[in-house]
Amino acid sequence: MPKAKTKKAAAKRFKVTGTGKILRRRAMHSHILTKKSAKRKRRLAQVAAVSAADRKRVRRMLPGT
């Protein structure tokens, strides 16, 4: 059986920590920022963990982790 290939689109978007958590960036923080409050923009700039419901799916796209 051939080696499983990493989905490069997923590799660019997710980072796996040493403890095994998968981190992602938040959406809605790239443009149309003038109508968003400073508080909201600060929150959107933070990195978030992938939810438990999606973790298995993301892990399958990153077989080397």
CHARMM-style PDB file with segment names, atoms N, HN, CA, C and O in Angstrom:
ATOM      1  N   MET     1       0.839  -1.187   0.000  1.00  0.00      PROA
ATOM      2  CA  MET     1       0.000   0.000   0.000  1.00  0.00      PROA
ATOM      3  C   MET     1       0.883   1.249   0.000  1.00  0.00      PROA
ATOM      4  O   MET     1       1.831   1.328   0.781  1.00  0.00      PROA
ATOM      5  N   PRO     2       0.588   2.226  -0.863  1.00  0.00      PROA
ATOM      6  CA  PRO     2       1.427   3.427  -0.911  1.00  0.00      PROA
ATOM      7  C   PRO     2       1.271   4.288   0.335  1.00  0.00      PROA
ATOM      8  O   PRO     2       0.313   4.162   1.098  1.00  0.00      PROA
ATOM      9  N   LYS     3       2.243   5.156   0.505  1.00  0.00      PROA
ATOM     10  HN  LYS     3       3.021   5.258  -0.114  1.00  0.00      PROA
ATOM     11  CA  LYS     3       2.183   6.070   1.648  1.00  0.00      PROA
ATOM     12  C   LYS     3       1.012   7.032   1.485  1.00  0.00      PROA
ATOM     13  O   LYS     3       0.679   7.447   0.375  1.00  0.00      PROA
ATOM     14  N   ALA     4       0.397   7.377   2.608  1.00  0.00      PROA
ATOM     15  HN  ALA     4       0.668   7.041   3.509  1.00  0.00      PROA
ATOM     16  CA  ALA     4      -0.705   8.349   2.580  1.00  0.00      PROA
ATOM     17  C   ALA     4      -0.132   9.739   2.334  1.00  0.00      PROA
ATOM     18  O   ALA     4       0.851  10.132   2.961  1.00  0.00      PROA
ATOM     19  N   LYS     5      -0.744  10.474   1.427  1.00  0.00      PROA
ATOM     20  HN  LYS     5      -1.543  10.155   0.917  1.00  0.00      PROA
ATOM     21  CA  LYS     5      -0.269  11.819   1.107  1.00  0.00      PROA
ATOM     22  C   LYS     5      -0.973  12.854   1.972  1.00  0.00      PROA
ATOM     23  O   LYS     5      -2.160  12.737   2.274  1.00  0.00      PROA
ATOM     24  N   THR     6      -0.214  13.863   2.358  1.00  0.00      PROA
ATOM     25  HN  THR     6       0.751  13.958   2.113  1.00  0.00      PROA
ATOM     26  CA  THR     6      -0.764  14.989   3.110  1.00  0.00      PROA
ATOM     27  C   THR     6      -1.552  15.881   2.165  1.00  0.00      PROA
ATOM     28  O   THR     6      -1.105  16.161   1.052  1.00  0.00      PROA
ATOM     29  N   LYS     7      -2.727  16.329   2.607  1.00  0.00      PROA
ATOM     30  HN  LYS     7      -3.090  16.102   3.511  1.00  0.00      PROA
ATOM     31  CA  LYS     7      -3.489  17.320   1.837  1.00  0.00      PROA
ATOM     32  C   LYS     7      -2.819  18.667   2.088  1.00  0.00      PROA
ATOM     33  O   LYS     7      -2.891  19.208   3.191  1.00  0.00      PROA
ATOM     34  N   LYS     8      -2.172  19.200   1.063  1.00  0.00      PROA
ATOM     35  HN  LYS     8      -2.114  18.761   0.167  1.00  0.00      PROA
ATOM     36  CA  LYS     8      -1.386  20.422   1.232  1.00  0.00      PROA
ATOM     37  C   LYS     8      -2.245  21.616   1.642  1.00  0.00      PROA
ATOM     38  O   LYS     8      -1.777  22.496   2.364  1.00  0.00      PROA
ATOM     39  N   ALA     9      -3.493  21.653   1.190  1.00  0.00      PROA
ATOM     40  HN  ALA     9      -3.874  20.938   0.603  1.00  0.00      PROA
ATOM     41  CA  ALA     9      -4.390  22.747   1.588  1.00  0.00      PROA
ATOM     42  C   ALA     9      -4.592  22.732   3.095  1.00  0.00      PROA
ATOM     43  O   ALA     9      -4.631  23.786   3.729  1.00  0.00      PROA
ATOM     44  N   ALA    10      -4.721  21.539   3.672  1.00  0.00      PROA
ATOM     45  HN  ALA    10      -4.690  20.682   3.157  1.00  0.00      PROA
ATOM     46  CA  ALA    10      -4.905  21.415   5.121  1.00  0.00      PROA
ATOM     47  C   ALA    10      -3.603  21.728   5.855  1.00  0.00      PROA
ATOM     48  O   ALA    10      -3.625  22.339   6.923  1.00  0.00      PROA
ATOM     49  N   ALA    11      -2.476  21.315   5.291  1.00  0.00      PROA
ATOM     50  HN  ALA    11      -2.457  20.818   4.423  1.00  0.00      PROA
ATOM     51  CA  ALA    11      -1.184  21.551   5.934  1.00  0.00      PROA
ATOM     52  C   ALA    11      -0.910  23.047   6.084  1.00  0.00      PROA
ATOM     53  O   ALA    11      -0.256  23.465   7.039  1.00  0.00      PROA
ATOM     54  N   LYS    12      -1.408  23.854   5.140  1.00  0.00      PROA
ATOM     55  HN  LYS    12      -1.939  23.514   4.364  1.00  0.00      PROA
ATOM     56  CA  LYS    12      -1.206  25.300   5.198  1.00  0.00      PROA
ATOM     57  C   LYS    12      -2.103  25.963   6.238  1.00  0.00      PROA
ATOM     58  O   LYS    12      -1.783  27.039   6.743  1.00  0.00      PROA
ATOM     59  N   ARG    13      -3.222  25.322   6.555  1.00  0.00      PROA
ATOM     60  HN  ARG    13      -3.482  24.448   6.144  1.00  0.00      PROA
ATOM     61  CA  ARG    13      -4.225  25.951   7.413  1.00  0.00      PROA
ATOM     62  C   ARG    13      -4.199  25.506   8.861  1.00  0.00      PROA
ATOM     63  O   ARG    13      -4.702  26.221   9.729  1.00  0.00      PROA
ATOM     64  N   PHE    14      -3.629  24.348   9.147  1.00  0.00      PROA
ATOM     65  HN  PHE    14      -3.221  23.768   8.442  1.00  0.00      PROA
ATOM     66  CA  PHE    14      -3.660  23.800  10.499  1.00  0.00      PROA
ATOM     67  C   PHE    14      -2.255  23.556  11.015  1.00  0.00      PROA
ATOM     68  O   PHE    14      -1.332  23.283  10.248  1.00  0.00      PROA
ATOM     69  N   LYS    15      -2.107  23.660  12.344  1.00  0.00      PROA
ATOM     70  HN  LYS    15      -2.857  23.882  12.967  1.00  0.00      PROA
ATOM     71  CA  LYS    15      -0.827  23.385  12.993  1.00  0.00      PROA
ATOM     72  C   LYS    15      -1.096  22.444  14.158  1.00  0.00      PROA
ATOM     73  O   LYS    15      -2.021  22.672  14.938  1.00  0.00      PROA
ATOM     74  N   VAL    16      -0.302  21.397  14.281  1.00  0.00      PROA
ATOM     75  HN  VAL    16       0.449  21.212  13.647  1.00  0.00      PROA
ATOM     76  CA  VAL    16      -0.471  20.448  15.373  1.00  0.00      PROA
ATOM     77  C   VAL    16       0.554  20.783  16.450  1.00  0.00      PROA
ATOM     78  O   VAL    16       1.746  20.896  16.163  1.00  0.00      PROA
ATOM     79  N   THR    17       0.094  20.942  17.685  1.00  0.00      PROA
ATOM     80  HN  THR    17      -0.874  20.850  17.918  1.00  0.00      PROA
ATOM     81  CA  THR    17       0.979  21.279  18.796  1.00  0.00      PROA
ATOM     82  C   THR    17       1.662  20.021  19.322  1.00  0.00      PROA
ATOM     83  O   THR    17       1.340  18.909  18.904  1.00  0.00      PROA
ATOM     84  N   GLY    18       2.586  20.201  20.222  1.00  0.00      PROA
ATOM     85  HN  GLY    18       2.848  21.105  20.562  1.00  0.00      PROA
ATOM     86  CA  GLY    18       3.283  19.071  20.824  1.00  0.00      PROA
ATOM     87  C   GLY    18       2.371  18.158  21.612  1.00  0.00      PROA
ATOM     88  O   GLY    18       2.621  16.956  21.709  1.00  0.00      PROA
ATOM     89  N   THR    19       1.310  18.723  22.180  1.00  0.00      PROA
ATOM     90  HN  THR    19       1.107  19.699  22.102  1.00  0.00      PROA
ATOM     91  CA  THR    19       0.371  17.909  22.961  1.00  0.00      PROA
ATOM     92  C   THR    19      -0.680  17.239  22.083  1.00  0.00      PROA
ATOM     93  O   THR    19      -1.476  16.439  22.573  1.00  0.00      PROA
ATOM     94  N   GLY    20      -0.690  17.562  20.775  1.00  0.00      PROA
ATOM     95  HN  GLY    20      -0.043  18.213  20.377  1.00  0.00      PROA
ATOM     96  CA  GLY    20      -1.631  16.912  19.869  1.00  0.00      PROA
ATOM     97  C   GLY    20      -2.840  17.747  19.501  1.00  0.00      PROA
ATOM     98  O   GLY    20      -3.674  17.314  18.706  1.00  0.00      PROA
ATOM     99  N   LYS    21      -2.946  18.956  20.077  1.00  0.00      PROA
ATOM    100  HN  LYS    21      -2.268  19.307  20.722  1.00  0.00      PROA
ATOM    101  CA  LYS    21      -4.067  19.826  19.711  1.00  0.00      PROA
ATOM    102  C   LYS    21      -3.842  20.356  18.299  1.00  0.00      PROA
ATOM    103  O   LYS    21      -2.702  20.536  17.872  1.00  0.00      PROA
ATOM    104  N   ILE    22      -4.926  20.602  17.579  1.00  0.00      PROA
ATOM    105  HN  ILE    22      -5.853  20.456  17.925  1.00  0.00      PROA
ATOM    106  CA  ILE    22      -4.844  21.153  16.232  1.00  0.00      PROA
ATOM    107  C   ILE    22      -5.342  22.593  16.288  1.00  0.00      PROA
ATOM    108  O   ILE    22      -6.450  22.862  16.752  1.00  0.00      PROA
ATOM    109  N   LEU    23      -4.506  23.515  15.810  1.00  0.00      PROA
ATOM    110  HN  LEU    23      -3.605  23.297  15.433  1.00  0.00      PROA
ATOM    111  CA  LEU    23      -4.834  24.934  15.863  1.00  0.00      PROA
ATOM    112  C   LEU    23      -5.228  25.445  14.484  1.00  0.00      PROA
ATOM    113  O   LEU    23      -4.760  24.938  13.465  1.00  0.00      PROA
ATOM    114  N   ARG    24      -6.089  26.450  14.463  1.00  0.00      PROA
ATOM    115  HN  ARG    24      -6.469  26.862  15.291  1.00  0.00      PROA
ATOM    116  CA  ARG    24      -6.555  27.057  13.220  1.00  0.00      PROA
ATOM    117  C   ARG    24      -6.688  28.560  13.422  1.00  0.00      PROA
ATOM    118  O   ARG    24      -6.731  29.048  14.552  1.00  0.00      PROA
ATOM    119  N   ARG    25      -6.752  29.285  12.309  1.00  0.00      PROA
ATOM    120  HN  ARG    25      -6.717  28.888  11.391  1.00  0.00      PROA
ATOM    121  CA  ARG    25      -7.030  30.724  12.361  1.00  0.00      PROA
ATOM    122  C   ARG    25      -8.529  30.934  12.294  1.00  0.00      PROA
ATOM    123  O   ARG    25      -9.260  30.070  11.808  1.00  0.00      PROA
ATOM    124  N   ARG    26      -8.987  32.066  12.774  1.00  0.00      PROA
ATOM    125  HN  ARG    26      -8.394  32.767  13.168  1.00  0.00      PROA
ATOM    126  CA  ARG    26     -10.421  32.371  12.718  1.00  0.00      PROA
ATOM    127  C   ARG    26     -10.768  33.040  11.392  1.00  0.00      PROA
ATOM    128  O   ARG    26      -9.948  33.747  10.806  1.00  0.00      PROA
ATOM    129  N   ALA    27     -11.979  32.812  10.934  1.00  0.00      PROA
ATOM    130  HN  ALA    27     -12.645  32.238  11.411  1.00  0.00      PROA
ATOM    131  CA  ALA    27     -12.468  33.417   9.698  1.00  0.00      PROA
ATOM    132  C   ALA    27     -12.910  34.859   9.967  1.00  0.00      PROA
ATOM    133  O   ALA    27     -12.952  35.295  11.117  1.00  0.00      PROA
ATOM    134  N   MET    28     -13.233  35.581   8.918  1.00  0.00      PROA
ATOM    135  HN  MET    28     -13.199  35.226   7.984  1.00  0.00      PROA
ATOM    136  CA  MET    28     -13.770  36.953   8.971  1.00  0.00      PROA
ATOM    137  C   MET    28     -12.751  37.997   9.424  1.00  0.00      PROA
ATOM    138  O   MET    28     -13.145  39.029   9.967  1.00  0.00      PROA
ATOM    139  N   HSD    29     -11.456  37.761   9.218  1.00  0.00      PROA
ATOM    140  HN  HSD    29     -11.136  36.922   8.776  1.00  0.00      PROA
ATOM    141  CA  HSD    29     -10.461  38.733   9.676  1.00  0.00      PROA
ATOM    142  C   HSD    29      -9.531  39.174   8.546  1.00  0.00      PROA
ATOM    143  O   HSD    29      -8.409  39.611   8.803  1.00  0.00      PROA
ATOM    144  N   SER    30      -9.991  39.063   7.294  1.00  0.00      PROA
ATOM    145  HN  SER    30     -10.903  38.709   7.085  1.00  0.00      PROA
ATOM    146  CA  SER    30      -9.095  39.428   6.201  1.00  0.00      PROA
ATOM    147  C   SER    30      -9.486  40.731   5.505  1.00  0.00      PROA
ATOM    148  O   SER    30      -8.610  41.496   5.102  1.00  0.00      PROA
ATOM    149  N   HSD    31     -10.778  40.994   5.357  1.00  0.00      PROA
ATOM    150  HN  HSD    31     -11.489  40.372   5.685  1.00  0.00      PROA
ATOM    151  CA  HSD    31     -11.200  42.252   4.727  1.00  0.00      PROA
ATOM    152  C   HSD    31     -12.578  42.638   5.250  1.00  0.00      PROA
ATOM    153  O   HSD    31     -13.206  41.893   6.002  1.00  0.00      PROA
ATOM    154  N   ILE    32     -13.032  43.814   4.839  1.00  0.00      PROA
ATOM    155  HN  ILE    32     -12.522  44.420   4.228  1.00  0.00      PROA
ATOM    156  CA  ILE    32     -14.261  44.439   5.373  1.00  0.00      PROA
ATOM    157  C   ILE    32     -14.136  44.556   6.897  1.00  0.00      PROA
ATOM    158  O   ILE    32     -14.999  44.090   7.640  1.00  0.00      PROA
ATOM    159  N   LEU    33     -13.055  45.182   7.341  1.00  0.00      PROA
ATOM    160  HN  LEU    33     -12.354  45.561   6.737  1.00  0.00      PROA
ATOM    161  CA  LEU    33     -12.784  45.279   8.773  1.00  0.00      PROA
ATOM    162  C   LEU    33     -13.291  46.583   9.390  1.00  0.00      PROA
ATOM    163  O   LEU    33     -13.332  46.709  10.614  1.00  0.00      PROA
ATOM    164  N   THR    34     -13.672  47.543   8.568  1.00  0.00      PROA
ATOM    165  HN  THR    34     -13.639  47.441   7.573  1.00  0.00      PROA
ATOM    166  CA  THR    34     -14.041  48.850   9.119  1.00  0.00      PROA
ATOM    167  C   THR    34     -15.294  48.784   9.977  1.00  0.00      PROA
ATOM    168  O   THR    34     -15.391  49.500  10.974  1.00  0.00      PROA
ATOM    169  N   LYS    35     -16.242  47.953   9.619  1.00  0.00      PROA
ATOM    170  HN  LYS    35     -16.162  47.371   8.809  1.00  0.00      PROA
ATOM    171  CA  LYS    35     -17.490  47.870  10.392  1.00  0.00      PROA
ATOM    172  C   LYS    35     -17.367  46.987  11.630  1.00  0.00      PROA
ATOM    173  O   LYS    35     -18.291  46.931  12.441  1.00  0.00      PROA
ATOM    174  N   LYS    36     -16.245  46.301  11.785  1.00  0.00      PROA
ATOM    175  HN  LYS    36     -15.494  46.346  11.126  1.00  0.00      PROA
ATOM    176  CA  LYS    36     -16.055  45.418  12.940  1.00  0.00      PROA
ATOM    177  C   LYS    36     -15.362  46.184  14.058  1.00  0.00      PROA
ATOM    178  O   LYS    36     -14.456  46.981  13.813  1.00  0.00      PROA
ATOM    179  N   SER    37     -15.792  45.935  15.274  1.00  0.00      PROA
ATOM    180  HN  SER    37     -16.527  45.288  15.474  1.00  0.00      PROA
ATOM    181  CA  SER    37     -15.229  46.649  16.418  1.00  0.00      PROA
ATOM    182  C   SER    37     -13.804  46.179  16.691  1.00  0.00      PROA
ATOM    183  O   SER    37     -13.402  45.101  16.253  1.00  0.00      PROA
ATOM    184  N   ALA    38     -13.047  46.994  17.416  1.00  0.00      PROA
ATOM    185  HN  ALA    38     -13.373  47.870  17.771  1.00  0.00      PROA
ATOM    186  CA  ALA    38     -11.670  46.639  17.768  1.00  0.00      PROA
ATOM    187  C   ALA    38     -11.655  45.371  18.610  1.00  0.00      PROA
ATOM    188  O   ALA    38     -10.779  44.521  18.454  1.00  0.00      PROA
ATOM    189  N   LYS    39     -12.633  45.252  19.505  1.00  0.00      PROA
ATOM    190  HN  LYS    39     -13.345  45.942  19.632  1.00  0.00      PROA
ATOM    191  CA  LYS    39     -12.727  44.059  20.354  1.00  0.00      PROA
ATOM    192  C   LYS    39     -12.920  42.800  19.506  1.00  0.00      PROA
ATOM    193  O   LYS    39     -12.290  41.770  19.745  1.00  0.00      PROA
ATOM    194  N   ARG    40     -13.791  42.904  18.529  1.00  0.00      PROA
ATOM    195  HN  ARG    40     -14.303  43.741  18.335  1.00  0.00      PROA
ATOM    196  CA  ARG    40     -14.067  41.752  17.662  1.00  0.00      PROA
ATOM    197  C   ARG    40     -12.842  41.392  16.829  1.00  0.00      PROA
ATOM    198  O   ARG    40     -12.540  40.213  16.639  1.00  0.00      PROA
ATOM    199  N   LYS    41     -12.130  42.418  16.329  1.00  0.00      PROA
ATOM    200  HN  LYS    41     -12.376  43.375  16.483  1.00  0.00      PROA
ATOM    201  CA  LYS    41     -10.941  42.168  15.515  1.00  0.00      PROA
ATOM    202  C   LYS    41      -9.823  41.540  16.338  1.00  0.00      PROA
ATOM    203  O   LYS    41      -9.092  40.684  15.840  1.00  0.00      PROA
ATOM    204  N   ARG    42      -9.686  41.956  17.587  1.00  0.00      PROA
ATOM    205  HN  ARG    42     -10.280  42.651  17.992  1.00  0.00      PROA
ATOM    206  CA  ARG    42      -8.693  41.329  18.474  1.00  0.00      PROA
ATOM    207  C   ARG    42      -9.012  39.857  18.674  1.00  0.00      PROA
ATOM    208  O   ARG    42      -8.123  39.008  18.622  1.00  0.00      PROA
ATOM    209  N   ARG    43     -10.286  39.559  18.903  1.00  0.00      PROA
ATOM    210  HN  ARG    43     -11.009  40.249  18.945  1.00  0.00      PROA
ATOM    211  CA  ARG    43     -10.708  38.177  19.130  1.00  0.00      PROA
ATOM    212  C   ARG    43     -10.492  37.326  17.871  1.00  0.00      PROA
ATOM    213  O   ARG    43     -10.076  36.171  17.957  1.00  0.00      PROA
ATOM    214  N   LEU    44     -10.778  37.910  16.707  1.00  0.00      PROA
ATOM    215  HN  LEU    44     -11.116  38.849  16.637  1.00  0.00      PROA
ATOM    216  CA  LEU    44     -10.613  37.181  15.455  1.00  0.00      PROA
ATOM    217  C   LEU    44      -9.142  36.954  15.108  1.00  0.00      PROA
ATOM    218  O   LEU    44      -8.823  36.041  14.346  1.00  0.00      PROA
ATOM    219  N   ALA    45      -8.244  37.773  15.657  1.00  0.00      PROA
ATOM    220  HN  ALA    45      -8.504  38.515  16.276  1.00  0.00      PROA
ATOM    221  CA  ALA    45      -6.821  37.628  15.376  1.00  0.00      PROA
ATOM    222  C   ALA    45      -6.207  36.464  16.141  1.00  0.00      PROA
ATOM    223  O   ALA    45      -5.131  35.984  15.784  1.00  0.00      PROA
ATOM    224  N   GLN    46      -6.878  36.010  17.183  1.00  0.00      PROA
ATOM    225  HN  GLN    46      -7.752  36.400  17.474  1.00  0.00      PROA
ATOM    226  CA  GLN    46      -6.338  34.922  17.997  1.00  0.00      PROA
ATOM    227  C   GLN    46      -6.481  33.577  17.297  1.00  0.00      PROA
ATOM    228  O   GLN    46      -7.372  33.377  16.472  1.00  0.00      PROA
ATOM    229  N   VAL    47      -5.593  32.671  17.642  1.00  0.00      PROA
ATOM    230  HN  VAL    47      -4.869  32.834  18.313  1.00  0.00      PROA
ATOM    231  CA  VAL    47      -5.640  31.311  17.111  1.00  0.00      PROA
ATOM    232  C   VAL    47      -6.625  30.507  17.943  1.00  0.00      PROA
ATOM    233  O   VAL    47      -6.704  30.677  19.160  1.00  0.00      PROA
ATOM    234  N   ALA    48      -7.374  29.633  17.286  1.00  0.00      PROA
ATOM    235  HN  ALA    48      -7.310  29.495  16.297  1.00  0.00      PROA
ATOM    236  CA  ALA    48      -8.366  28.808  17.981  1.00  0.00      PROA
ATOM    237  C   ALA    48      -8.038  27.338  17.775  1.00  0.00      PROA
ATOM    238  O   ALA    48      -7.344  26.975  16.825  1.00  0.00      PROA
ATOM    239  N   ALA    49      -8.539  26.500  18.666  1.00  0.00      PROA
ATOM    240  HN  ALA    49      -9.102  26.795  19.437  1.00  0.00      PROA
ATOM    241  CA  ALA    49      -8.369  25.052  18.532  1.00  0.00      PROA
ATOM    242  C   ALA    49      -9.499  24.503  17.669  1.00  0.00      PROA
ATOM    243  O   ALA    49     -10.620  25.011  17.696  1.00  0.00      PROA
ATOM    244  N   VAL    50      -9.191  23.466  16.910  1.00  0.00      PROA
ATOM    245  HN  VAL    50      -8.281  23.053  16.888  1.00  0.00      PROA
ATOM    246  CA  VAL    50     -10.214  22.800  16.102  1.00  0.00      PROA
ATOM    247  C   VAL    50     -11.145  22.057  17.048  1.00  0.00      PROA
ATOM    248  O   VAL    50     -10.690  21.447  18.016  1.00  0.00      PROA
ATOM    249  N   SER    51     -12.443  22.104  16.777  1.00  0.00      PROA
ATOM    250  HN  SER    51     -12.813  22.599  15.992  1.00  0.00      PROA
ATOM    251  CA  SER    51     -13.421  21.470  17.663  1.00  0.00      PROA
ATOM    252  C   SER    51     -13.262  19.951  17.644  1.00  0.00      PROA
ATOM    253  O   SER    51     -12.719  19.382  16.697  1.00  0.00      PROA
ATOM    254  N   ALA    52     -13.740  19.313  18.695  1.00  0.00      PROA
ATOM    255  HN  ALA    52     -14.181  19.775  19.464  1.00  0.00      PROA
ATOM    256  CA  ALA    52     -13.638  17.861  18.825  1.00  0.00      PROA
ATOM    257  C   ALA    52     -14.362  17.152  17.686  1.00  0.00      PROA
ATOM    258  O   ALA    52     -13.938  16.079  17.257  1.00  0.00      PROA
ATOM    259  N   ALA    53     -15.449  17.741  17.192  1.00  0.00      PROA
ATOM    260  HN  ALA    53     -15.794  18.613  17.540  1.00  0.00      PROA
ATOM    261  CA  ALA    53     -16.219  17.126  16.115  1.00  0.00      PROA
ATOM    262  C   ALA    53     -15.426  17.070  14.809  1.00  0.00      PROA
ATOM    263  O   ALA    53     -15.631  16.161  14.003  1.00  0.00      PROA
ATOM    264  N   ASP    54     -14.525  18.027  14.590  1.00  0.00      PROA
ATOM    265  HN  ASP    54     -14.358  18.765  15.244  1.00  0.00      PROA
ATOM    266  CA  ASP    54     -13.768  18.090  13.336  1.00  0.00      PROA
ATOM    267  C   ASP    54     -12.358  17.531  13.448  1.00  0.00      PROA
ATOM    268  O   ASP    54     -11.681  17.361  12.433  1.00  0.00      PROA
ATOM    269  N   ARG    55     -11.909  17.246  14.646  1.00  0.00      PROA
ATOM    270  HN  ARG    55     -12.459  17.385  15.470  1.00  0.00      PROA
ATOM    271  CA  ARG    55     -10.525  16.844  14.866  1.00  0.00      PROA
ATOM    272  C   ARG    55     -10.134  15.604  14.058  1.00  0.00      PROA
ATOM    273  O   ARG    55      -9.070  15.573  13.441  1.00  0.00      PROA
ATOM    274  N   LYS    56     -10.993  14.591  14.063  1.00  0.00      PROA
ATOM    275  HN  LYS    56     -11.858  14.617  14.564  1.00  0.00      PROA
ATOM    276  CA  LYS    56     -10.687  13.339  13.364  1.00  0.00      PROA
ATOM    277  C   LYS    56     -10.553  13.579  11.859  1.00  0.00      PROA
ATOM    278  O   LYS    56      -9.669  13.019  11.211  1.00  0.00      PROA
ATOM    279  N   ARG    57     -11.428  14.409  11.315  1.00  0.00      PROA
ATOM    280  HN  ARG    57     -12.146  14.863  11.841  1.00  0.00      PROA
ATOM    281  CA  ARG    57     -11.407  14.706   9.879  1.00  0.00      PROA
ATOM    282  C   ARG    57     -10.125  15.431   9.488  1.00  0.00      PROA
ATOM    283  O   ARG    57      -9.526  15.123   8.458  1.00  0.00      PROA
ATOM    284  N   VAL    58      -9.703  16.388  10.305  1.00  0.00      PROA
ATOM    285  HN  VAL    58     -10.190  16.638  11.143  1.00  0.00      PROA
ATOM    286  CA  VAL    58      -8.476  17.137  10.012  1.00  0.00      PROA
ATOM    287  C   VAL    58      -7.267  16.225  10.150  1.00  0.00      PROA
ATOM    288  O   VAL    58      -6.337  16.305   9.347  1.00  0.00      PROA
ATOM    289  N   ARG    59      -7.266  15.368  11.148  1.00  0.00      PROA
ATOM    290  HN  ARG    59      -8.021  15.303  11.801  1.00  0.00      PROA
ATOM    291  CA  ARG    59      -6.152  14.449  11.384  1.00  0.00      PROA
ATOM    292  C   ARG    59      -5.953  13.507  10.190  1.00  0.00      PROA
ATOM    293  O   ARG    59      -4.823  13.149   9.858  1.00  0.00      PROA
ATOM    294  N   ARG    60      -7.056  13.109   9.552  1.00  0.00      PROA
ATOM    295  HN  ARG    60      -7.974  13.399   9.822  1.00  0.00      PROA
ATOM    296  CA  ARG    60      -6.967  12.228   8.380  1.00  0.00      PROA
ATOM    297  C   ARG    60      -6.300  12.935   7.204  1.00  0.00      PROA
ATOM    298  O   ARG    60      -5.639  12.292   6.388  1.00  0.00      PROA
ATOM    299  N   MET    61      -6.468  14.256   7.113  1.00  0.00      PROA
ATOM    300  HN  MET    61      -7.005  14.778   7.776  1.00  0.00      PROA
ATOM    301  CA  MET    61      -5.851  15.017   6.027  1.00  0.00      PROA
ATOM    302  C   MET    61      -4.360  15.247   6.271  1.00  0.00      PROA
ATOM    303  O   MET    61      -3.624  15.593   5.347  1.00  0.00      PROA
ATOM    304  N   LEU    62      -3.915  15.054   7.519  1.00  0.00      PROA
ATOM    305  HN  LEU    62      -4.513  14.772   8.270  1.00  0.00      PROA
ATOM    306  CA  LEU    62      -2.508  15.252   7.886  1.00  0.00      PROA
ATOM    307  C   LEU    62      -1.955  13.934   8.427  1.00  0.00      PROA
ATOM    308  O   LEU    62      -1.774  13.804   9.638  1.00  0.00      PROA
ATOM    309  N   PRO    63      -1.684  12.957   7.564  1.00  0.00      PROA
ATOM    310  CA  PRO    63      -1.321  11.622   8.050  1.00  0.00      PROA
ATOM    311  C   PRO    63       0.011  11.555   8.790  1.00  0.00      PROA
ATOM    312  O   PRO    63       0.220  10.630   9.575  1.00  0.00      PROA
ATOM    313  N   GLY    64       0.917  12.502   8.564  1.00  0.00      PROA
ATOM    314  HN  GLY    64       0.747  13.253   7.926  1.00  0.00      PROA
ATOM    315  CA  GLY    64       2.223  12.437   9.207  1.00  0.00      PROA
ATOM    316  C   GLY    64       2.238  12.906  10.651  1.00  0.00      PROA
ATOM    317  O   GLY    64       3.279  12.835  11.305  1.00  0.00      PROA
ATOM    318  N   THR    65       1.104  13.387  11.171  1.00  0.00      PROA
ATOM    319  HN  THR    65       0.259  13.445  10.640  1.00  0.00      PROA
ATOM    320  CA  THR    65       1.085  13.974  12.514  1.00  0.00      PROA
ATOM    321  C   THR    65       0.611  12.995  13.555  1.00  0.00      PROA
ATOM    322  OT1 THR    65       0.538  13.336  14.736  1.00  0.00      PROA
TER     323      THR     65
END
